[in-house]
């Protein structure tokens, strides 16, 4: 009976480990998307705040 409990505990720990690694993979996959989203938002905000004359090429003047 003791051996059966050890097997169940080992299986439970393995399942917990597998679910944790699955969560870690999902987090790693979503982090680059989040960084890209923040960077894109920052660029859009800078372009919105920049004076129009700075954004126009000097060739047109």
Secondary structure, DSSP 4 states (H G I P E B T S, - for coil): -HHHHHHHHHHHHHHHHHHHHHHHHHHHHHHHHHHHHHHHHHHHHHHHHS-HHHHS-GGG-
